[in-house]
Amino acid sequence: MALERVILDRPDLVVLDIDMPEIDGLEVLKRIKDNPATKSIPVIMLTAHSDSHTFERAVDYSADRYIAKPFNSSFLLEKVSQVLEEYSNQ
């Protein structure tokens, strides 16, 4: 469902949790970045996973940021602002 919304709505940015029902956030990230129509949308990954394998997969799939849980909302908003600014300057 999240992937369908990204394709239809073309948001300015996507924040994805890695642990999601049906398909995980890493697979959604991969599909977003593999699709020519959505690959330029920045994606921030949120996760409670701290293992290097999960981080490496997120980087391999072109995540723009990787934020570990728990996090505070002001930190997340700061990262969202940074990523949006980076993309607006491209």
C-alpha positions in Angstrom: 0.0 0.0 0.0 2.8 2.4 0.8 4.5 1.8 -2.5 1.2 2.4 -4.4 0.8 5.8 -2.5 4.4 6.8 -3.5 3.7 6.0 -7.1 0.4 7.8 -7.2 1.1 10.8 -5.0 4.8 11.4 -5.7 5.6 12.9 -2.2 8.5 15.2 -1.6 10.0 12.7 0.8 9.3 9.3 2.3 9.9 8.1 5.8 9.9 4.3 6.0 10.1 2.0 9.0 12.0 -1.2 8.2 9.6 -3.4 10.1 6.3 -3.3 8.2 3.6 -5.9 7.5 3.7 -7.9 4.2 6.9 -6.5 2.7 9.6 -4.8 4.8 10.7 -1.2 4.4 14.0 -2.2 2.7 12.0 -3.9 -0.1 9.8 -0.8 -0.4 12.9 1.4 -0.5 14.4 -0.9 -3.2 11.3 -0.7 -5.3 11.1 3.1 -5.0 14.7 3.5 -6.1 14.4 0.9 -8.9 11.4 2.7 -10.4 12.4 5.5 -12.8 9.3 7.5 -11.9 10.1 7.5 -8.1 13.8 7.0 -7.8 14.5 10.7 -7.2 12.2 10.8 -4.1 14.4 11.0 -1.0 13.8 8.2 1.6 14.7 8.2 5.3 14.7 4.8 6.9 13.7 4.4 10.6 14.6 1.2 12.4 15.2 -0.5 15.7 17.8 -2.7 13.9 21.3 -1.8 14.8 23.1 -4.5 12.9 25.5 -3.6 10.1 23.9 -5.9 7.5 20.6 -3.9 7.7 22.4 -0.6 7.5 24.5 -1.8 4.5 21.3 -2.9 2.7 19.7 0.5 3.3 22.8 2.2 1.9 23.0 -0.2 -1.1 19.3 0.6 -1.9 20.1 4.3 -1.8 18.5 5.4 1.5 19.2 9.1 2.1 19.3 8.7 5.8 19.2 5.9 8.3 17.8 6.8 11.7 17.9 4.4 14.7 15.0 4.0 17.1 14.4 5.4 19.6 14.7 8.9 18.2 13.1 12.2 19.2 10.8 14.0 16.9 13.0 17.2 16.7 15.9 15.1 15.5 13.7 13.5 12.8 12.4 16.8 11.7 15.9 18.2 11.5 16.9 15.3 9.2 13.8 15.7 7.1 14.7 19.4 6.6 18.3 18.6 5.7 17.3 16.0 3.1 14.7 18.3 1.5 17.2 21.1 1.4 19.8 18.9 -0.2 17.3 17.8 -2.9 16.1 21.3 -3.6 19.7 22.4 -4.2 20.2 19.7 -6.9 
